[in-house]
């Protein structure tokens, strides 16, 4: 799997989760936990950089 493909899959998956949470009104309720997805995205980026390094 190429890094670009991995990035696109992650972006689509994250977008679907955010749209779902927005539709149910959970984003306003749990704004304090917004740092967790950012940290997960950072860690996945670090993993993909090491895994797909040329």
N, C-alpha and C positions, 0 to 999 in steps of 0.2 A: 504494500500500500504506500503510495507516495504521500509526501507531507501535504501537498495541496489538497488531495482527496480527503485526508484526515481532517484538515482545517474546514473544508466545506461541510463534511458530515457533522462536525462539532457545531458549526454555526447554525445549520439547519435544526439540529437537535435542541440547541439552546433557545432558538427562536420559537420552536413549538412549545417548549416548556413555559416560556414567558407569556406567550399568547394564551395558553391554557390558564395560567395563574391570573392573568389580567381579566379573562372572561368571568372567572369565579370571584373576582374582587379580593384576592388574597395578597396582591402586591402592596396595597395600602396598609393592610393589617400587619404584615410582617416585614416592614421596611428595615427594621433593625438587623435582620439576617441577610441583608443584601451583600454583605462582604463575603459570605461563604461561597456563592457561585463565582465571584471574582477570583478568589483564592483557588478554587477548583480549576478554573480556566487557566490560571497561571501555571499550576502544577502540570496540567495536561500539555500545555505549551512546552514546558521544560522537558517532559517525557518525550514528546514528539520530536523535539530538537535532537535529543540524544539518540533516539531510535532510528530516525530517518536521516541522520547526518551522512553526508557523502564522503 
